[in-house]
Amino acid sequence: MRILIILVLALTIASCHREHVKPACNTPATIIDLSSNGCEGLGFKLSDGSLLTPVHSFCGFGDDPIAKFEMTAGQEVIISYDIVSGSPCGNIRAAAIKCIALADPDEK
């Protein structure tokens, strides 16, 4: 049993350090202040009206695009994300952001 636990932990840690192909940012979003929706901080409003609150990556801030991006309410961005289980804010979905970039204003 002890060996199994050590093996699982080793594989989990190793997966954080693997070189992954960077995901393409392909979902347009607007950065919004979520405080009016019962949540703290900034989040994303997608074109279909759904709201996302970013969660930090399990593997730490070194690989976390949100930690490297200065978010400001009103910014138009493109993101790539995975929905994660649980939500700290009711109907706002929690999302692990895999990619974030400023939207090209010429593509509107």
Helices and strands as residue ranges (DSSP letters): H 2-17, E 27-33, G 34-37, E 42-46, E 51-55, G 61-63, G 65-68, E 76-83, E 93-102, G 105-107
